[in-house]
Every structure is written in structure tokens, then in C-alpha cells.
């Protein structure tokens, strides 16, 4: 059976790490399959949102397969995508992590690669790789601080502390906590809403948000204009303005 499953739910693509017997940890074969799934999503014009999750309720991803660690440096996409197969990729479209159970080490890097995270109540997070002297090589040192702030990132990275879902919510590591078993349904619910929006402006706003993090305000405003102003002329935007003028007021999703 494939170590990475890919399923379509309308305009949403679901990618599932499928090694529940080892807490969905990632070896070289899994990393390569993950890269190929992300590439397929990026290339598929009909796929608008990617949801990443783990098989079973016990684990989202427990990180690198440390019993086969060297395979992560030998798969065909390591230079382009990173050892675990995702860190240096950007499909250019929204991505959501549906976190069920253990989300440790490289699994936390994968969750933080996604645009935002929906966590089940039984989710746990931590830099447990610290115990064995394994460094972060798939974006952890960069994305943790951007998401939760430098102090929280260094607290996680240096102590190897293990935290539960509501503590992760409090420090901004996740955006919603839902009942156990509900992370994927909630992620799919939000993904369907996102997929229903006009896409060009949404992707332009996403690109500007990601590209300008940490740059001076003036530079960020310039980059925003370059990325987003042209999207304002897109036919979907023109149609949306016409719908607004006619009184159309769709109900936005509410936080869980």
C-alpha cells in the first residue's frame, strides 16, 4: 500500500501520510511520494486547496523515520524539496494541516509548512528530536518563529517540551482546536469555502503575505501592489463587485 494517499474531494485535494503503524513518520520513499503529491496539486488547475493529514487518530506525523534516517538524504527530490519532501516547495495555492494526534519534530515542520493548522483535541506538539540531537532541516527554525514568535520557537526548539492542542492554540501554533476525530472534517469544511472564493485575488493575497514577511513596510507595500493590483482587474473580481452591488452577502465561516 502507498505510504502517501491522494484523494480528490471536489476542488480539494487530500494528501494523507499512510504509515499509521509507525505514527506516520517519514522515510525517503514517503518523502518522495509527498513531493510528487504536492507537485501534482500545484499542476492541477482544478485543485484549489490542499489538505494534509495523517492516517488514523493516533498521529498526524511523528517526524523523520529515525530508523531509516539516511534515506531522507538519498531520495530524488532532496535538493529541490528538502529531506522530508516539502520544505522548499510552494504550490502557490492554499494549504491546510488537519492535525490528529502526535505532531512531533519533522511532523511539526510539515504542519507549519501549511498555511494554517486545525488541531484535534488529542493533538500534541513538540521538538522531540531534541532528545537525540537531530536538527531541524525542513523549515522548523524558520517557520516556527514566523508563526509563534521567536521566544515560543526557541522554547520549543531548545527544551523539547511536549505541549497539548490548547497550549499550541494559545501560542498561535494552531488556529482552531476541534473535538477528537473532527480535524479533517473541519479542514475540509474550510477548504471548500476557500475553494469557492474567486481564486486569483486569493492567491495574490496569499503570495503577498508570504513573500513580504519580515521585510520593511515600504518594501512590503510595493510587493503587495505588484502582486495584488492586477488581480483587482480579474473577471472574478469584477463579477464579485457586481454581486455585492446587487445585494449578495454570503455568510463567512465562523471559527470552531
N, C-alpha and C positions, 0 to 999 in steps of 0.2 A: 504494500500500500504506500502511496505517495506520502512523503514527510511534510508536504505542504499541499493543502487542498485549496482549490479556487472554485468559487461558486458565484453565479450571477443572480441577483435579485433585482430585476428591472435594470435601472441605471446605476445600481450599486454593485460593486464587486467585493466579495468577502474572501479574504485570504486567511486561512486557518493553519497555524502550526500544528502538525498532527503527529506528535510523539508523546502522548499523554503518559506512557509507561515510564518516561524519564523526565516528566514535568516540562515537556515541550522545549527542552534545551536544544541548542542549535549546533550541529556539526557542519562539516564542509558541504555535504550533499544538501542539507537543509538550507544553508546559506545560498547556495547556487540556485535552488528552486525558488527561494524568496526573491532574489534578484530578478529572475525570469518572470515571476508573477507581477512584480512592480513594473517591469518593463512592458508587460502585456497590458496592464492597466493604463499606463501612460500612452500607449499606442492606440488604444481602443477609444475611438471618438464617441461611442455610445455609452461608455462607462464614465460616470461623472463623479462618483465618490468611492473611496476605498476604505473598507473597514478591516482592521487587522485584529485577530483574536487567537486564542489557544483552544485546542480540543479538550473537552472535559471541563469539570468545575474546579479541579484542584490547582491548575496552573495556567496562567497566560504564557509565560516563558520564564524559565529559571536561569536563563543566560546561556553562555557558551557550554558546550559539552566538553567538560574538562578532561574526560577520559579519552577524547579524540581531539584535543585542542589544536594539534598541529595541522589537522585537516582544514582548519579555518584559514590557514595561510597558504593553502595549496589549491583552492577551488579557482575556476577560471575567471571569476569576477572580482577577486580580492582587491586589485588595484583600483578598479573603477567604482566599486560599491562598498568596499570595506570588508574586514574579516567575516562579519556576520551577515553581509549581503544587502545592506540597506543604507548605511550611514551617509554615503556621499551621493545618494540619488534624490532627485526631486521630480515626482511625476507631473508637477505643475497643476495638480488638482487636489481638492480636499482629501484629507486622510484622518481617520478616527481610530483610536485604540479602544477596544472593548476588553477591559481587564478583568479577568476572572481568576481569583486565587493568587498564587505566587507570581510576583513580578520582580525578579531579582537581577542584579548585575546587568548583563547584556540585555536581558528582558526589559529592564527599566530603560535602557538606551533605546530599544525598539519602540516602547510605548511613547517615549519622549520624541522620537523621530516623527510620530504622528502629530497632526495639528493640535488635537486635544484628546483628552482621555476620559472615558466613562468607566468608573470602577464599581464592581460588585462589592457588597458589604464585606465579603470574605477576602477581598484583595489585600495583599501585603507587599510592601516595597522595601528595598534595601540594597546597599552595595556590599552584598555578602562575599563578593570576590576579594574584598579586602583581606579576608582571613587567610587566603592562600597566596597573597602577593601578586594577584593578576590585575594588570592595569586596565583602564577603560580605553578601548581602541575604536569604538563605534559611536562617538559623539557625546559620551557622558560628560566629559569635562567641559564641553561647550554648551550643550543643551540644558543640562540641569540648572546651571546658573541663570541662563536666559529665562527659564520657566519659573523657578522658585526663588531666585536671588542668590547672590554669592555666598552669603552666610549659611543658608539652608543647604546649598550644594556642597560646600566644604564640610558641613556637619555630617551629611550623608556619606560623602566620599571618604572622609578621614576616620570616622568612628565605625562605619559598617553597621550602624544602627538599623534595626528592623522595625518598620512602622506599619500601622494598620490604615485602612482606607480613609477614615475620617481625619486622621492626622495628615495624611497626604493631601486631603482636600484643604485643610487649614493652611498649609504652606504653598498652595497653588499647584501642586504636582498633578492633581486631577481636578476636573471641573464639576463632576457630578458623582455622587455615590448613590447607588440604587440597590434594591434588595438582591440577595444572592440568586443567581440564575437569570438576572434581568439585564446584565451589562450589554449583551449582544442585541436583544430586542430593542433596548433604548438607543443604542448606537445606530441600529438600522432605522429606527423611527426618525432620528435627527438626520441621518444620511438621506432619507427620502425627501425630507423637507429641503435640504440643501440642493439635492439633485433637481428639485422643481423650480429653483430660482433661475433667473437669467444668468447664464454662465460666464459670459465674457467679463462683465463688470466684477463678478465674484472672484474670478481667477486673477484679475488685475489687482484687486484689493488684497488678496492673499499674497501675491507676489511682492507687492509694495511693502506689506507688513513684514514679510520675512527678509527682504533684501535690505531694509533700512534699519534693522535693529542695531542700536549702539552707535549709529553714525550721527554727526551733528544735525540739529534740527533743519538748518538751511539745506543741507545736502539731502536729507530725507524728504523734504518738501519738493525739491527738484526731481528726485527719483519718483516720488508719488505722481507728480504731474506727467512725467514721461511714460509711466506705466498705466495710469488710470484715465487720463483725459480722453484718449482716443476711444476708450471703452464707453464713454458717455455718448458717443455718436452711434453706437451699435444698434441695429434694428430692434433687438430685445429691449434695450433701454428706452428707445422711442415708444415701443409698444407698452412698456411698463408705465411710462408717464401718461400715456393716453388712458390706460386703465385707471390710474389714480384720478385723473381729471373726471372720469365718468363715475367716480364714487367707489371704486373697488378697494376694499380694505381687508386683505387676507389676515387671518389670525396668526400671529407668530407663535412658535413653540414656547412653552413655559419650562423653566428649569425643573429638573426632577427633585 
